[in-house]
Amino acid sequence: MAHPANPPYLIPIVEVVPAQWTAPEVVRRATEMYRSVGQEPIVVNRELHGFILNRLQGALLNEAFRLVEDGYADTEAIDKTVACGLGLRWSFMGPFETIDLNAPGGIADYAQRYGDLYFEMTQHDAPAHRWSDDLIRRVESERRKALPEAGLNERSAWRDKRLMLLAAHKAQAVRSVDDPAPASTDEGGGSERALSPRR
């Protein structure tokens, strides 16, 4: 089974999910085929409900809806936090590489510094529940104030153009940057990476 993202001509990820009886050669040929047409296949080791992409997106969406429902922020603030924060790094690095670079000693160091913090966050949360009709209406109302329904198609076209530009930029960056630049040093000779890590 193959699970592309939408729209597949702009978002290259494809989840390849073999069945228990799928021969490894079939998986290899499938991934090679997707790579040959410019896609980025990953192999999911076994079937799971929702695939990987939807589960990651679902975790973020559930938290976003929770933050709005509990009155911590409105939809614009949540969108801006991702677009101007997490999304900038996530557009070219995944979450594991991000945290690997966000602590001087890599992932183990990051986990030691912040693992308890992330665990404590989950302990204060109520159990997950369905998005209520009132919550959906609230989010819908905020979004329609920011973007009237008549503008959805135009904004979708804008999104696709931005995705095309991002894809072109990433392709150019891959061609022009062979190796990561060495860590610059401050006047005292220390590496920037040794400064207080950002989460």
C-alpha positions as CSV (number, residue, x, y, z in Angstrom):
1,M,0.0,0.0,0.0
2,A,1.2,3.5,-0.8
3,H,-0.1,6.6,1.0
4,P,0.8,10.0,-0.7
5,A,0.2,13.4,0.8
6,N,-2.2,16.0,-0.8
7,P,-1.5,17.5,-3.3
8,P,1.0,14.8,-4.3
9,Y,2.5,16.9,-7.2
10,L,3.7,19.4,-4.6
11,I,4.3,17.4,-1.4
12,P,6.7,14.5,-2.2
13,I,6.3,12.2,0.8
14,V,4.9,8.8,0.1
15,E,4.4,6.2,2.9
16,V,5.0,2.7,1.6
17,V,3.3,0.1,3.8
18,P,4.1,-3.5,3.0
19,A,1.8,-6.3,4.2
20,Q,3.3,-9.2,6.2
21,W,3.6,-11.2,3.0
22,T,5.1,-8.5,0.8
23,A,8.4,-9.5,-0.5
24,P,11.3,-7.1,0.3
25,E,12.1,-6.9,-3.4
26,V,8.6,-5.5,-4.1
27,V,9.2,-2.8,-1.4
28,R,12.6,-2.0,-2.9
29,R,11.1,-1.6,-6.4
30,A,8.3,0.5,-5.2
31,T,10.5,2.9,-3.3
32,E,12.8,3.2,-6.3
33,M,9.9,3.9,-8.6
34,Y,8.7,6.7,-6.4
35,R,12.2,8.2,-6.2
36,S,12.5,8.1,-9.9
37,V,9.6,10.4,-10.3
38,G,10.7,12.9,-7.7
39,Q,8.9,11.6,-4.6
40,E,10.3,10.9,-1.2
41,P,9.2,7.4,-0.1
42,I,9.5,6.1,3.5
43,V,8.8,2.5,4.5
44,V,6.4,2.0,7.4
45,N,7.4,-1.2,9.1
46,R,3.8,-2.4,9.7
47,E,0.3,-1.1,9.2
48,L,-1.2,1.4,11.7
49,H,-4.4,3.4,11.8
50,G,-4.0,6.8,10.1
51,F,-0.5,6.2,8.7
52,I,2.5,8.3,10.0
53,L,1.8,11.6,8.4
54,N,-1.8,11.8,9.6
55,R,-0.9,10.7,13.1
56,L,1.8,13.4,13.4
57,Q,-0.6,16.0,12.0
58,G,-3.4,14.7,14.3
59,A,-1.3,15.1,17.4
60,L,-0.6,18.7,16.5
61,L,-4.2,19.4,15.5
62,N,-5.5,17.9,18.8
63,E,-3.2,20.1,20.8
64,A,-4.1,23.2,18.7
65,F,-7.8,22.6,19.2
66,R,-7.2,22.1,22.9
67,L,-5.3,25.3,23.3
68,V,-8.1,27.2,21.5
69,E,-10.9,25.4,23.5
70,D,-9.2,26.2,26.8
71,G,-8.7,29.9,25.9
72,Y,-4.9,30.0,25.8
73,A,-4.8,31.5,22.3
74,D,-6.9,32.1,19.2
75,T,-6.5,30.4,15.8
76,E,-4.3,33.2,14.4
77,A,-1.8,32.9,17.2
78,I,-1.7,29.1,16.9
79,D,-1.1,29.3,13.1
80,K,1.5,32.0,13.6
81,T,3.4,29.9,16.1
82,V,3.7,27.1,13.6
83,A,4.3,29.2,10.5
84,C,6.8,31.5,12.1
85,G,8.3,29.0,14.6
86,L,8.1,25.2,14.4
87,G,7.3,25.2,10.7
88,L,10.5,27.0,9.7
89,R,12.7,24.3,10.9
90,W,10.3,21.5,10.1
91,S,10.2,22.5,6.4
92,F,13.7,21.0,6.0
93,M,14.3,19.0,9.2
94,G,12.1,16.6,11.1
95,P,11.5,16.6,14.9
96,F,14.3,14.3,15.7
97,E,17.0,16.2,13.8
98,T,15.6,19.4,15.2
99,I,16.1,18.4,18.8
100,D,19.4,16.7,18.0
101,L,20.7,20.2,17.0
102,N,18.9,22.0,19.9
103,A,21.2,20.8,22.7
104,P,25.0,20.9,22.8
105,G,25.2,17.1,23.3
106,G,22.5,16.0,20.8
107,I,19.3,14.0,21.4
108,A,20.5,12.3,24.7
109,D,21.4,15.7,26.1
110,Y,18.1,17.2,24.9
111,A,16.1,14.4,26.5
112,Q,18.0,14.8,29.8
113,R,17.3,18.5,29.8
114,Y,13.6,18.5,28.6
115,G,12.2,15.0,28.8
116,D,10.7,15.5,32.3
117,L,9.2,18.8,31.1
118,Y,7.4,17.2,28.1
119,F,6.2,14.4,30.3
120,E,4.8,16.8,32.9
121,M,2.9,18.7,30.2
122,T,1.0,15.5,29.4
123,Q,0.2,14.9,33.0
124,H,-1.8,18.1,33.3
125,D,-3.9,17.5,30.2
126,A,-7.4,16.1,30.3
127,P,-8.0,12.9,28.3
128,A,-8.3,13.4,24.6
129,H,-11.9,13.9,23.4
130,R,-13.7,14.6,20.1
131,W,-13.7,18.2,18.9
132,S,-17.1,19.5,20.0
133,D,-19.6,21.2,17.6
134,D,-19.2,24.4,19.6
135,L,-15.4,24.3,19.3
136,I,-15.6,23.7,15.6
137,R,-18.0,26.6,15.2
138,R,-15.7,28.8,17.2
139,V,-12.6,27.9,15.1
140,E,-14.7,28.2,11.9
141,S,-15.9,31.7,12.9
142,E,-12.3,32.9,13.6
143,R,-11.1,31.5,10.3
144,R,-13.9,33.0,8.3
145,K,-13.2,36.4,9.9
146,A,-9.6,36.0,8.7
147,L,-10.5,34.5,5.3
148,P,-14.1,34.7,4.0
149,E,-15.4,31.5,2.4
150,A,-15.4,33.2,-1.0
151,G,-11.6,33.5,-0.8
152,L,-10.8,29.9,0.0
153,N,-10.0,28.9,-3.6
154,E,-7.8,31.9,-4.2
155,R,-5.9,31.3,-0.9
156,S,-5.5,27.6,-1.9
157,A,-3.9,28.7,-5.1
158,W,-1.6,31.0,-3.1
159,R,-0.7,28.0,-0.9
160,D,0.2,25.9,-3.9
161,K,2.4,28.7,-5.3
162,R,4.2,29.0,-2.0
163,L,4.7,25.2,-1.9
164,M,6.2,25.4,-5.4
165,L,8.6,28.2,-4.4
166,L,9.6,26.3,-1.2
167,A,10.2,23.1,-3.2
168,A,12.4,25.1,-5.7
169,H,14.3,26.7,-2.8
170,K,14.9,23.3,-1.1
171,A,16.2,21.8,-4.4
172,Q,18.5,24.8,-4.9
173,A,19.7,24.5,-1.3
174,V,20.6,20.9,-1.7
175,R,22.6,21.6,-4.9
176,S,24.5,24.6,-3.4
177,V,25.1,23.4,0.2
178,D,27.1,20.2,0.2
179,D,28.1,20.2,3.8
180,P,26.7,22.1,6.8
181,A,28.7,25.2,7.7
182,P,31.1,24.8,10.7
183,A,29.8,26.2,13.9
184,S,30.9,29.8,14.2
185,T,32.6,30.9,17.4
186,D,32.1,33.9,19.6
187,E,34.9,36.3,20.7
188,G,35.8,34.0,23.6
189,G,36.4,31.1,21.2
190,G,33.3,29.1,22.3
191,S,30.9,27.5,19.8
192,E,27.5,29.0,19.3
193,R,26.1,25.6,19.9
194,A,27.4,25.8,23.5
195,L,25.0,28.7,24.2
196,S,21.7,28.0,26.0
197,P,19.8,25.6,23.7
198,R,16.4,26.5,22.2
199,R,13.6,24.1,22.6
